[in-house]
């Protein structure tokens, strides 16, 4: 898994460690789906979705605090993306999970993984560039 994640490492330790944990939670979720020996995965899926949501909120708060501290000029547009993503996680209908566990969670995880990858590569990398330039100047 580490080699796959190298392109998402931005060189800012706090952010990179949080991102590793987010990927770990997503892969943990995929492993639940792939477990052919477990028929009813509902409780495990709900637990990992809650863990993913809670960790995402924690990470976004840490990232936003750092942005404010650095007086990041794109803070508000970045925060809006965070808010929209959290809303998506909070709007998960647990009844839908129980109806078709594997397809529902796979669709959700595909969305989450795609969002995290794109967010890191585009939004977070812009912030880390800003951060690094500001540190160099001080």
C-alpha positions, 0 to 999 in steps of 0.5 A, a space after each residue: 500500500 505504501 508505494 501506491 500512496 507515495 504520489 499522495 505524500 505532499 511533504 508536510 508530515 502532519 497532513 501526510 500522516 492524516 492522509 495515510 490514515 484516511 487511505 487506511 480506513 478506506 482500504 479497511 472498508 474495501 477489505 470488509 466488502 471482499 471478505 467472502 466468509 462474512 455474509 452480513 457485513 452491516 455492523 462492520 460497514 457502519 463502524 468503519 463509515 463512522 470511523 472514517 467520518 470521525 477521522 475525516 472531521 478530525 483531519 479537516 479541523 487540523 488542516 484548517 487550523 494550519 491554514 488559518 495559522 498560515 493565513 492561507 489565501 484560499 482557505 474558504 474555498 478549501 473549507 467549502 470542499 471539506 464541508 460538502 464532503 462531510 455532508 456527503 458522509 453524514 447523509 449516508 442512509 444506513 437503510 440503503 446499506 442494509 438493502 444491498 451492502 456490497 454495492 452500496 458500500 462499494 459505490 460509497 468507497 469509490 466516491 470517497 477514494 476518488 474524492 480524497 485522491 483528487 482533493 490531495 492532488 489538487 487542493 491540498 497540494 496547493 496549500 502545501 506549496 503555499 505553506 512551503 513558500 511561506 516557510 522559506 520566506 520567513 
